[in-house]
Amino acid sequence: MNIENISAEEALEKLKNGNRKYIGAEKSDGDISLLRRRETAVHGQVPYAAVISCSDSRVIPESIFSAGIGDLFVIRVAGNVMDDHQLGSVEYAVSHLGVRLVLVLGHNGCGAVDAAVNHDPEGYIKFITDEIRKAVGDEKDEYKACCLNVKHSIEIIERSFEIHREEEHGLKVCGAIYHIEDGAVSFDIQ
């Protein structure tokens, strides 16, 4: 097992290639074998990317990128919003696991973005929608709001002191939008 991690650019290319495989797949292509489980149990995890995604049950980063056990360090939270807990997880992936690519993965049809833009939820959900409202402002177009929300999370990560410190080691933070109807990931968000 390779204990060295790959560069951010190589990791991004792996994600793009994995998504191309996923779009035409009928079942998951990632390595989930007993051998892989045993290998990672003995040697630990060496994910090539950290992915912050929504908790939506239709958004499964390991499948979307044709990844297997130990390939991705996935942080899931409704609306892919960032707070100290998620930042701590990103910091762990970068500082302790050697991850060089952090991807914030939003998606169209996001219920959390819809709730922030079109409703006034109460309870704990309000913590999520308030953060999304900071990101989207008065934007009413659902897709544009999803893109603004991803960009906001990227900005929070980049402002993080610990994450910024890692830039000298080749860390890259980027965003993408997953399209739930066809499985394609747009890496060029506006």
N, C-alpha and C positions, 0 to 999 in steps of 0.2 A: 504494500500500500504506500502510495506517495504521501509523505508527510509535509511536503512543500505545497504552498498554495499558489495558484496561478495569478497572473496579472488581471487588473480590472478589465482591460480590453479583451483578453482571452475569455474571461468569465462572461462578458456581455455577448461575445460571439457564441459561446455555448448556450446561453439562454435563447438567443435568436434561432439557432439551429434546432434546439429542443422544441421551440414553439412551432417551427415549420413541420417537424415530425408529428407533433401533437395534432395539428390541424387535420391531417389525413388519417389519423389513427382510430382504430376501433376499441383499443384497450391501452392501458398505461404501458409505456415503454421503459420506465425506470427500473433499475436493478433493485429488486426487493427480495432477492434470493436468501436462502439460509446461509450460504457462504458469505454474502455481503453483510448480513446481520452479525454473524460471528466475527468477521473481520473488523467491523466498526466497534463491536463490544470489546475486543482485545486491544485494538490500536487507537480507538477514539474516533472522533469526527473531524473531518477536514473539509468543510463545505467550501465550494468555490464562490458562493455569493450569499448575501443576506437579502431576504425579500420581505418587505413590510407590505402586507396585503389586508384586504377587508376580510371579515369573518364570514361573509356570505358563503353559503354552502355550495354555490355554483363556481366559486373561485378557489381552485385547488392548485397552488403554485407548483407542487411536485409534478402533477399531471400536465399542467399547462406548459411546463418546460422539459417534459420527458425526463425528469430527474428521479433518482432512486434514493435509497437510504444513505444518509450522510452527505448528500450532494448540496442541499440547500439548508440554510439556517432561516427558518420561516417564523416571522412575528405576525400574528393575526390579531386584528382589533377592528371592530365595526368602523367603517369609514376611513380605514387606514390612517387614523389620526395619530399624532405623536405627543407623548407626555414623558415624564421622567422614567417611567417603567419601560417604555419602548426604547428610549434613548439608552438606558442601561443595557438593554438586550443588544442593541446595535454596537455599543461600546464593547461588550463581551465578545461579540462575533469578530470585531476588528482587532481588538487588543489580545485576545486569548486564542482565537481560532485562526487568525491570519487572513480573514476575509478581506479582499481588496475591492469588491464591488457591492454596493448597497443599492438595491432597487426598490423604489416605492411603486407598488402596483395598484393603481385604481381600476375601476371597471365601470362600464356603462350600466344603467339600470340599478344604481346603488341606492338602496333604501335609506341609508344614513344621509346621503346627500339630498335625496328627495325630502326627507323629514326636515332637514335644515333649511331648504329652499322654500318648501310649500306648506310647512306645518309648524306648530309651536309645541313640541313635546315637553312633557314634564318628567320628573323623577331623574334617575341616573342617566337616562338617554340624553338629557339636556347637556350634560358635560361633553358628550360627543358632538351634538349638533351645534353647540356654542362654538366649539373649535372649528367646525366646518364653516360656520357663518363668518368667522374671522377670515377664512381663506377665500370665500366666494363673494363676499360683499353683497351687492344687489343683483348679481348674475342670476338670471332665471333659466337660461338654456342649460339643460341637464348635462350635456356632454362637456360644455365649456366649464361648468361648475365642477365636474369631476376632475378636469385638467387643472383648474385652479387649486383644488384641494390637494392634488398630488404635489404641485409646485410648492404649496405652503409647507407640506411635510418635509420636502427636500430642503427648504430654507431653514427649518427648525434643526434638521440634522446637521446642516453645514454650519450653523451658528454654534453648535455644541462645541465646547472647548476641546474635549477629548477627541472628537471626530476630526476637528480641524488639525489637531496636532499630528494626526496620522497621514495627512495629505503628502507629507514628505516621503512616505513609503508607497505612494502610488494608489491611494484610495480614490475611488470614483463613486459619486452619489448621483443617481439618475432616476428618471421616472418613466412610467409607461401606463397605458390603458389597455385592459383586457376587454375584448368584445364578447359578451356572453352568448350571442346568437351564433357565432361561427368559430370561436376559439382563438381568433387572431389577436396578437398583441401589437399595439402601435407604440413604438419606442420614440417616435417624433411627436411629442405632444405640444400643442400650441398654448 
